[in-house]
Amino acid sequence: MFSEADILNQVARLRTEIAQQDATALERFPFAFYAAYLRDVQSDAALVVSLSHHFRRDQRYRRICRDWDSAILNRFNQLAMAELLSDARDRLARRGFSTAIHNLYETWFERIFDDLSRQPLSYFQFDGLSPFRFDWSVCCLKTVPIGGANVVHFRRAGMPALWGGGPAQFYRYLRCLIFTAGGFSPFCVIHTHARFATMADPSRLEDGYLRIAELLQRDTTLRGLYRRGWMLDPAVGKISPHLACLRQVPLENGAEFFPCRTTKHDLRHSLTRSPLRQRLYESGTYRPSAAAFIWPRQAMLSWAAGKGAR
Ligand SMILES: CC(C)(COP(=O)(O)OP(=O)(O)OC[C@H]1O[C@@H](n2cnc3c(N)ncnc32)[C@H](O)[C@@H]1OP(=O)(O)O)[C@@H](O)C(=O)NCCC(=O)NCCS
């Protein structure tokens, strides 16, 4: 477990590296403003998916990016992360999460700390769907690790399910959101980044849903869980039984499912990790397809209570 001294050493090392690259950079670059801005953006946006859109629109960020080339900007991002980590544990302690979630955060912090010296400089950027954005959001305590490769952020339910199944589904989805869940927002939304796939632990996938039930208990404004992905396709559970519970558990416990349009990302993600699914796809036996579900809070909490919320 990293100590305060380890963090201070990292900060000193990163500052030295920046000075070696550009001796006056830290004086000329508004680092304190930038680091505070990054924290603040996250608290405004409150969700990892909007972060890059926010940055693209924000004049101050665009000016900084224009004035500083990406190599040094990435170093500033790395340094900002080290500083953010320095008080992450204190902030975490004040939030009073369950022990299970608290421990998952600690594990995530450890990995982020190791990445400060393990990842190439190109890792520390916010563009696109970079995993660094997830790390940042987790360190801001805005995104919650729920075990394995999965994290949860808080936002409105996704819209792909509105358009994925014709007019009947359009009205069914609206009915589910408005009358069953009680509104469009806020929902817990699960996200699995390919970068963290090696952390996946199929034997504990169900535990992730239990962690989300804990989040619902903490915050009574949350309307439930929304999830969308290729792994919710019934065909996936038949081919890859270790993933079946991702669909089965919500399906059998009050969630409503909606087919969605399948994107090129679904296709890529469904095939890259599994030689078996890749083979079946090539032989025409498996056609990846996406779905979404709404698992309303009451239904999810009843299921968790029945499990004894381990
Ligand atoms: C979702 C995800 C985390 C699941 O990972 P996973 O639990 O390792 O499951 P996968 O089926 O994808 O694993 C692929 C390989 O891991 C192995 N494996 C891991 N755990 C296994 C288990 N318990 N039983 C059998 N095989 C297992 C298998 O070799 C499998 O290959 P195979 O299908 O050819 O046998 C992973 O697929 C992923 O990160 N994908 C990319 C990101 C993504 O899809 N994000 C969601 C966007 S909506």
The ligand as an SDF file (V2000), in Angstrom:
LIG
                    3D

 48 50  0  0  0  0  0  0  0  0999 V2000
  -16.8130   -7.7000  -20.4810 C   0  0  0  0  0  0  0  0  0  0  0  0
  -15.4840   -8.3720  -20.1490 C   0  0  0  0  0  0  0  0  0  0  0  0
  -14.8100   -7.6530  -18.9680 C   0  0  0  0  0  0  0  0  0  0  0  0
  -15.6820   -9.8070  -19.7830 C   0  0  0  0  0  0  0  0  0  0  0  0
  -14.4140  -10.3900  -19.6720 O   0  0  0  0  0  0  0  0  0  0  0  0
  -14.2500  -11.9140  -19.2370 P   0  0  0  0  0  0  0  0  0  0  0  0
  -14.9570  -12.1020  -17.9440 O   0  0  0  0  0  0  0  0  0  0  0  0
  -12.8330  -12.2460  -19.2930 O   0  0  0  0  0  0  0  0  0  0  0  0
  -15.1200  -12.7040  -20.3060 O   0  0  0  0  0  0  0  0  0  0  0  0
  -14.8690  -12.9740  -21.8530 P   0  0  0  0  0  0  0  0  0  0  0  0
  -15.8460  -13.9880  -22.3000 O   0  0  0  0  0  0  0  0  0  0  0  0
  -14.8380  -11.7020  -22.6030 O   0  0  0  0  0  0  0  0  0  0  0  0
  -13.4160  -13.6210  -21.7720 O   0  0  0  0  0  0  0  0  0  0  0  0
  -12.6870  -14.0500  -22.8570 C   0  0  0  0  0  0  0  0  0  0  0  0
  -11.8150  -15.2450  -22.4800 C   0  0  0  0  0  0  0  0  0  0  0  0
  -11.4750  -15.2770  -21.1160 O   0  0  0  0  0  0  0  0  0  0  0  0
  -11.4140  -16.6430  -20.7050 C   0  0  0  0  0  0  0  0  0  0  0  0
  -12.2380  -16.7980  -19.4940 N   0  0  0  0  0  0  0  0  0  0  0  0
  -12.1490  -15.9400  -18.4810 C   0  0  0  0  0  0  0  0  0  0  0  0
  -12.8920  -16.3910  -17.4800 N   0  0  0  0  0  0  0  0  0  0  0  0
  -13.5020  -17.5170  -17.8310 C   0  0  0  0  0  0  0  0  0  0  0  0
  -14.3990  -18.4120  -17.1860 C   0  0  0  0  0  0  0  0  0  0  0  0
  -14.7760  -18.2640  -15.9180 N   0  0  0  0  0  0  0  0  0  0  0  0
  -14.8550  -19.4470  -17.8690 N   0  0  0  0  0  0  0  0  0  0  0  0
  -14.4660  -19.6150  -19.1310 C   0  0  0  0  0  0  0  0  0  0  0  0
  -13.6170  -18.7940  -19.7650 N   0  0  0  0  0  0  0  0  0  0  0  0
  -13.1090  -17.7610  -19.1340 C   0  0  0  0  0  0  0  0  0  0  0  0
  -11.8310  -17.4870  -21.8230 C   0  0  0  0  0  0  0  0  0  0  0  0
  -10.6510  -18.0240  -22.3730 O   0  0  0  0  0  0  0  0  0  0  0  0
  -12.4800  -16.5470  -22.7660 C   0  0  0  0  0  0  0  0  0  0  0  0
  -12.1670  -16.8990  -24.0760 O   0  0  0  0  0  0  0  0  0  0  0  0
  -13.1170  -17.9470  -24.8640 P   0  0  0  0  0  0  0  0  0  0  0  0
  -14.4880  -17.3410  -24.9100 O   0  0  0  0  0  0  0  0  0  0  0  0
  -12.4970  -18.0710  -26.2000 O   0  0  0  0  0  0  0  0  0  0  0  0
  -13.0980  -19.2210  -24.0890 O   0  0  0  0  0  0  0  0  0  0  0  0
  -14.5320   -8.2960  -21.3460 C   0  0  0  0  0  0  0  0  0  0  0  0
  -15.0670   -9.0150  -22.4230 O   0  0  0  0  0  0  0  0  0  0  0  0
  -14.1950   -6.8960  -21.7840 C   0  0  0  0  0  0  0  0  0  0  0  0
  -13.6050   -6.1280  -21.0700 O   0  0  0  0  0  0  0  0  0  0  0  0
  -14.5100   -6.5560  -23.0090 N   0  0  0  0  0  0  0  0  0  0  0  0
  -14.1300   -5.2680  -23.6030 C   0  0  0  0  0  0  0  0  0  0  0  0
  -14.8200   -4.0850  -22.9950 C   0  0  0  0  0  0  0  0  0  0  0  0
  -16.2990   -4.1300  -23.1620 C   0  0  0  0  0  0  0  0  0  0  0  0
  -16.8670   -4.9570  -23.8400 O   0  0  0  0  0  0  0  0  0  0  0  0
  -16.9510   -3.1850  -22.5110 N   0  0  0  0  0  0  0  0  0  0  0  0
  -18.3560   -3.0810  -22.5150 C   0  0  0  0  0  0  0  0  0  0  0  0
  -18.7810   -2.0720  -23.4710 C   0  0  0  0  0  0  0  0  0  0  0  0
  -20.5600   -2.1210  -23.5500 S   0  0  0  0  0  0  0  0  0  0  0  0
  1  2  1  0
  2  3  1  0
  2  4  1  0
  2 36  1  0
  4  5  1  0
  5  6  1  0
  6  7  2  0
  6  8  1  0
  6  9  1  0
  9 10  1  0
 10 11  2  0
 10 12  1  0
 10 13  1  0
 13 14  1  0
 14 15  1  0
 15 16  1  0
 15 30  1  0
 16 17  1  0
 17 18  1  0
 17 28  1  0
 18 19  1  0
 18 27  1  0
 19 20  2  0
 20 21  1  0
 21 22  1  0
 21 27  2  0
 22 23  1  0
 22 24  2  0
 24 25  1  0
 25 26  2  0
 26 27  1  0
 28 29  1  0
 28 30  1  0
 30 31  1  0
 31 32  1  0
 32 33  2  0
 32 34  1  0
 32 35  1  0
 36 37  1  0
 36 38  1  0
 38 39  2  0
 38 40  1  0
 40 41  1  0
 41 42  1  0
 42 43  1  0
 43 44  2  0
 43 45  1  0
 45 46  1  0
 46 47  1  0
 47 48  1  0
M  END
$$$$
